[in-house]
Amino acid sequence: MGKKEHVSETPATALLRAHNITFTEHPYDYLAHGGAQHSAAVLGLDPGVVVKTLVMQDDKERPLIVLMHGNRTVSTRNLARQIGARSVEPCQPEVAQRHSGYLVGGTSPFGTRRDMPVYIEASILDLPWMAINGGRRGYLVGLDPQVCVQLLKATPVQCALAE
C-alpha cells in the first residue's frame, strides 16, 4: 500500500505548471469510495487538509464545484442560500464526469473540461497547505489554498456542516 511513484501529467498539473504554481505530488493506492479519509490515512495527513472536489448543480442544472475539507460535509441548503440558488445537489457521477472531464474519485478543480464557478469552504483558505486531487484517482497535489482563489477565482463560502 502507501506511496507510489510519479504520476504522468494531467490537465490539472499541466495548468498548475503553465501558471508556475509550486506543488508537491502525493500518489497513493486508490480505493473506490475511500474518499478523502482513505487518502489522508494512507498518506499520513490530517483529513482536514485533504480537500475534496465536489461537482454539484443548482436548481437550474448549472454545474458548480465545491471544495470542502475531507472530514466535513457540505450543507447544500447553506450553500444554495449563499450563492443565490433555490437548491444545490450533487451531480450524478456520469454528469459530473461530463462537466469536469475527470473520473469521479479523480476530480480536480484545476483543468476541468468546462469552466464552472468554484466555491471554497472559507476555513480552507486559513490552512498553510492543502492536498487536493491532481486529476487522477490515487493522486493528490499539495499546494497553497490561495491558489484556488488566484487561479480558479474560487469564492469563499461557509457551508460545512457542524461535525
Helices and strands as residue ranges (DSSP letters): H 11-18, E 24-27, H 35-43, E 50-58, E 63-69, H 76-83, E 88-90, H 93-100, E 118-121, G 122-126, E 130-136, E 139-143, H 146-152, E 155-157
